Amino acid sequence: MTATSGAEKPPLRAPAAPPAGPRVRSFGDRLAHQVAARGSQVVLGLDPDPARLWPRAIELVAGAAESPASAAWDPPGTAAPIAVRAARAVANHCALAIEAVAEQCVAVKLQVACFERLGAPGWAALAEVAQRAREHDLLVIADAKRGDIDVSASAYAEAFLSETPTVFGPVAGLGVDALTVNPLLGGDSLAPLVRTARNWGSGLFVLVRTSNPGAADLQELALAGGGSVSDRIARLVAELGASGLGSAGLTDVGAVLGATAPARLQAMRERMPHAVFLLPGVGAQGGRVEDLAAAFAPGPAGGLIAVSRGIVGAHERGGGDPAGAARDEAARLRELAWRIGG
Amino acid sequence: MTATSGAEKPPLRAPAAPPAGPRVRSFGDRLAHQVAARGSQVVLGLDPDPARLWPRAIELVAGAAESPASAAWDPPGTAAPIAVRAARAVANHCALAIEAVAEQCVAVKLQVACFERLGAPGWAALAEVAQRAREHDLLVIADAKRGDIDVSASAYAEAFLSETPTVFGPVAGLGVDALTVNPLLGGDSLAPLVRTARNWGSGLFVLVRTSNPGAADLQELALAGGGSVSDRIARLVAELGASGLGSAGLTDVGAVLGATAPARLQAMRERMPHAVFLLPGVGAQGGRVEDLAAAFAPGPAGGLIAVSRGIVGAHERGGGDPAGAARDEAARLRELAWRIGG
């Protein structure tokens, strides 16, 4: 099967607000549908560095000074104009990148750290970027790598996936489609996140083997009972996901597996036959799409290829305007992945 | 040595803004000074649930409608009045709790999840609460449990400890004195956080053995080479902290060790002789101050006893007004801890 061209794809849905209540369909089925409809397994990673944004994003900050969004962020007398302007530029940058490559992608992955460092205006920018992605019919993955004891894990679930009850009424969370989570605190720390994700038709991606060299320090430690820490986490992922299997053969508890260590993908696929693999590390970190075939065993949506700098920074390597270079690189990755896993 | 009474303590410093640049003194020395000056190792944990706030915090929301802080949060035409009101109530609740127990404590520990679930207004409340704590001369620990690959770890370091360079100028982070971090991604994921913390005179608390039952799932796995995952993390903590040792004998890389598993404290102290132990889990989770003596081997600041619901929810168990009950419980814990580790 080859990549569906833009012209053959179904029309985009009308711009959608974050869901006002639980979604009915399971994450696995929603993702499988989305991957098939868009003919792409490419996830646009957005980790905006406010010192290295696309030039157009900065130019637009001046032009947007009188927009309604600006007024909401910049009330008279507020003391943080630099943070507000930087957050606006970050939101512009992400919106431009989304506009440039949305046709080639199935989702965006938002690196929450990059927004959080701009404080409250940064969090507002995060919500705005998630909304931009939805308007382009992209799924939204919050790359937050959260993990905490049960009551605090529930609070993170509310922040990202559902809503928070308050004495004034419920406060909607970010409403993302999936969240990356850290399993170090064990099964009872993930349970509230799994429960909320499942109720809302969202998914989780549990860190199993990350893409950085230091991942080996703890994740690859050999256990007295055999296997590694990563293997044990993989078992936990399979257990947590068992009751969240959709009709497309994918569960709502996926795994983050660095594309930089493809040798173990096959074994991981055997341990987690129904988990969606979120695969960062292609490009700047050295991973290659060609090595990721094992991820796609359960179908085209079995693997999601997350690329950040490789797409958004394509012009720094090959020249050209940022948007055009990003589009070309995203198209190249989409076709490459679809040949292997489509 | 007995607890210093409020009357004997040095006067509070003038209200302090977050530091505008790197601090000179090491975290270990700053903490040792602060513990000695205040005669307390008690950390007020604030994990506000906006459905269960002190009643006075909610009453104050109406009264504060015309305050400058309110105007900054609630510009005309903004679309999130519930989130804004809930965030105000959360900030009020935390300010009241800080005011009630500051004299008995050395620091506050802010559970970031509880603020993040209220979006941008929640993040503004987090910054406001940190500022309230500073005004009461309390150190501020952000309990965020962050962990990510190097470039994203640097972004979290900027968000919590330092500042973010942008094309518009630097954006100040939250400016906390210490941050809890998750080591699952290994040494290279912690290195940027250690570097920034050290440059700014701040500290880290690395999750070594958490207070929840599920902590055993991964942290206590036995390794083929001997010891457990927690033991290996403890070694990493000792290595990372070795070059950050202050003159008081404490480093700037501490450890989170649940007070619910005191049996291993002695062994952990041997592995990390100079690390500050942040000890959650006393009270609601079942830990007892009496069992924590091993933490204080390097001196009174070797252990910090973090109590959240045990203090803020004291009135739910023993009756009385929330502030008075919290003050009494904090005073009791302070004296108990000081007898053991002062």
Interface residues (C-beta under 8 A of the other chain):
Chain A: D47 P50 A51 L53 I58 P68 A71 A72 P75 P76 G77 T78 A79 A80 I82 A83 R85 A86 A89 Q111 A113 C114 E116 R117 L118 G119 A120 P121 G122 W123 A124 A127 D143 K145 R146 G147 D148 I149 D150 V151 S152 A153 A155 Y156 E158 A159 T164 P165 T166 V167 F168 G169 P170 V171 A172 G173 L174 N182 P183 L184 L185 G186 G187 D188 S189 L207 T210 S211 N212 P213 G214 A215 A216 D217 L218 Q219 L221 A222 L223 A224 G225 V229 R232 I233 L236
Chain B: D47 P50 A51 L53 I58 P68 A71 A72 P75 G77 T78 A79 A80 I82 A83 R85 A86 A89 Q111 A113 C114 E116 R117 L118 G119 A120 P121 G122 W123 A124 A127 D143 K145 R146 G147 D148 I149 D150 V151 S152 A153 A155 Y156 E158 A159 T164 P165 T166 V167 F168 G169 P170 V171 A172 G173 L174 N182 P183 L184 L185 G186 G187 D188 S189 L207 T210 S211 N212 P213 G214 A215 A216 D217 L218 Q219 L221 A222 L223 A224 G225 V229 R232 I233 L236
